[in-house]
Every structure is written in structure tokens, then in C-alpha cells.
Amino acid sequence: MKCHVVVADDDPMIISLVSLRLEVAGYEVLSARNGEDALALIRKIRPSAAILDIDMPGRSGIDVLDAIKADPATDQLPVMILTGERDSETVMRAMGSGAGDYMVKPFQPDRLLDRVNRMVQASLTHRLSAPPVWEI
């Protein structure tokens, strides 16, 4: 079974670059050009990870991250912020909202892949080690 990753960025070149690197590594990539579409995809397919730009039309990546973490159905989703925003206040806001990683553009595709692999692996390990949920 392939791991799905949602990539949300308003720049089609960034989506292409990220998608190509992740697909070569075996990930199934679904893309969105704005925050609303990204959130809809995440809620629909429950991916293994999400990569969000901050500056997108409609909902920003931070707004999407806040919505993901506020929903019990998606709150454990590992999220990477991939953005051109370098200021420490933005980094702190993203990490404080629950981002699992933060990368600044321009980026090295192999480094991005390594970090996505680590996020997905940590998430899988956490899910496998979690006690079962019993419903009555």
C-alpha cells in the first residue's frame, strides 16, 4: 500500500518538483493550489503526511494546519510547512500550531524527501505503538 502525501502550494513549479521527488520514492502525491482544496483532500483521503505552503489563496497554510489539528480525525497527521517565509515569528507560529517540520524555499529535493520519510515513519511508529481503541 502506498503512502499518500498532500502537497499544497500556489506555485505549480513547486508542486511539480515536490511531486516528482516524492513519486520517484514511491509516494502517491495529491496536489492542491489553495488551502481550501488542501483541507478537503486531507479530510477525504486521510494521507500519511501533508506539505503546506503558508501563502496561498483563501486559507493560508497556517489556517489549514490549525483546522487539521483541531479535528480529531486528522489531528495526528504529520504536517510540514514548506515556504519562503524565513522570519522566526512565522516559524514559531507554525511549530506552535503543530507543524512537524518547517523547510524554507529554495530547498534540496533529497533533503525534503529525507524529512518527509522521517515524519511518515514516526507517524507510523506512533500509530502502531498506540493502544487499541475499544468502542462499546
N, C-alpha and C positions, 0 to 999 in steps of 0.2 A: 504494500500500500504506500503510495506516495504521500509525502508531506506537502500540504498546501500552504502557500505564503501569499498574503495580500500585500501588494505594493501600491501605495497611493502617492502620486506626485502630479503636479500640473504640467511638468515638463516631459513630453513624450520621449526625449532622448534619455533622460534618467530612467524612466520606466523600461526602455529597451535595454539599456546597459545592465541594470539590476536583474531584469528578467532573464537575459541571456546567460549571465553568470550563474544564477540560481538553477535555471533549467538544465544547463550542462552538468551540474552537480546532482541532478535527479529530482529537484523540487518541481512541483506544479505551481505555476505563478498565475495569479489573477490580478488584474490591474484596475485601478480607478483613477480618474483625473481630478476628483474633488472629494472632500470629506464625507458628504452625504452618501455618495456611491460606495466609498470605502466602508463606512459603517454598515450599510445594507449588505454588502458582500460578507463582511465578518459575521454578522448575525445569521446570515443564510448558510454559509458553508462551514463555519467554525474551523478556521485554519489553524495550522500549527504555529504560525507567527504572523506578525504584521509589521510592515515597514512604512512609516508615515513621514511625509514632508510636513513642515509646520505651515508654510504659506501656501494655502490652496484656496480656490474659490469656495464660497459658502463656509462650511465648517473648517476650521484650522485643524492641523494635526493634533494640537493640544486639546481642542474641543472633542475630537474623535477619541483620543486617549482617555479623557475624563468620562465619556459615555461608556467606553469599553470597561473601565474599572468600576463604574457604578452599577453595572449589570451583572448579577450573579452568574449568568450563563456564559459570560465572556471575561470575567474579572481575572482569571488565571492566564489569559492569553499573553504570551511574551510579545512585547512591542518595542521596536527600535525606531528612534527618531533619526531620520536622515535628512539633513537640512543645511542651508547655507548660513544659518544663524549661529554665530560664534560667541555671543556675549554670555557671561556667566549667569546672569539673571534668567535668561531663556533656558539654559542648561538646567539650572536648579528647578525651574518651574516644571520642565518635562520630567526630570527624575523624581521630583516630589509628587507628580501626578501618577507615577507608577511605570514610567518607561524602564525597560530592562537594559537599554543601551542607547547611546547617543553618538552619532557619527556626523562629521561636518563634511560638506561637499567642498571641493572635489575629494574623491575618495578612491582608494585602490580596490578594485573588484574582488581580488583574492582575500583581502583583509575583511571586506564586508561579508564574504562567504564564511570565513572562519568565525566571525562573530555571530552570524545567523545560526550556524551549526551549533555553537555553544549554547545559544538561547534555546533552540529547539531541543537539544539533548537535555539541558537542565529541566525543561518543562516536562519532557517525557519521564525523566527520572523521578521528578516530584509526583507526577500522576501515578506512576507505578508503585511508589512507596507510600502513597496516601492510604489510610484505612478505608475499607469499603463503606459506602453509604447505604444504610438499611432503611427501606421505606415500609411502613405498615399501613 
